[in-house]
């Protein structure tokens, strides 16, 4: 089995297991997953890796379009078996960088137009699998990741999320020059510092919308967005949802 398809996930929770691996990515909207007891969400910035035979539960949140790749034991040539074994060794919710998101959007558009062609669907699925594998397990960077103390950086960012945070400021926390910090951060994390900041701001905003009754303008301010409309624009673009629809969901 090697199937690449587009589907809408129901907002009714489903739980099951199957013997094939599954990669779930969002073309729009989001979904909540729990795989082998590990919870997470699928959105434009995050995918979900479901190893074969892993018990998992999932539910779509509002309107959503997911690109799903199903990979059976004989899905790839023997030479690529190690690729799948490593990629699906454990459940995961890998972060998707901007270039991968563009690739995903292209694959979704082609599937929406020519999804009945099994060769095209398989080829697009293969490209996405390979691109994700390279991001997670590609050749080691020439820049060492050791000096980056992500725990310290995260603590600084989350403690100052309500205000503007510059790359130069983060570079100072990491004791690196801004140019070296930017390059090393991109190599080690897979996102630019700006993209990572936006991810953390959206994560905090989504949590506040789900777990509190704070007004939208207050949520925007506490998460570092200049206005309620800026928060709405970012959520619509990267999560496929508006703050109001996320709160209702």
Helices and strands as residue ranges (DSSP letters): E 2-7, E 14-16, E 21-35, E 38-42, E 48-50, E 56-71, G 78-80, H 81-87, H 98-114, H 118-137, H 150-159, H 167-173, H 178-189, H 193-211, H 216-222, H 228-238, H 243-248
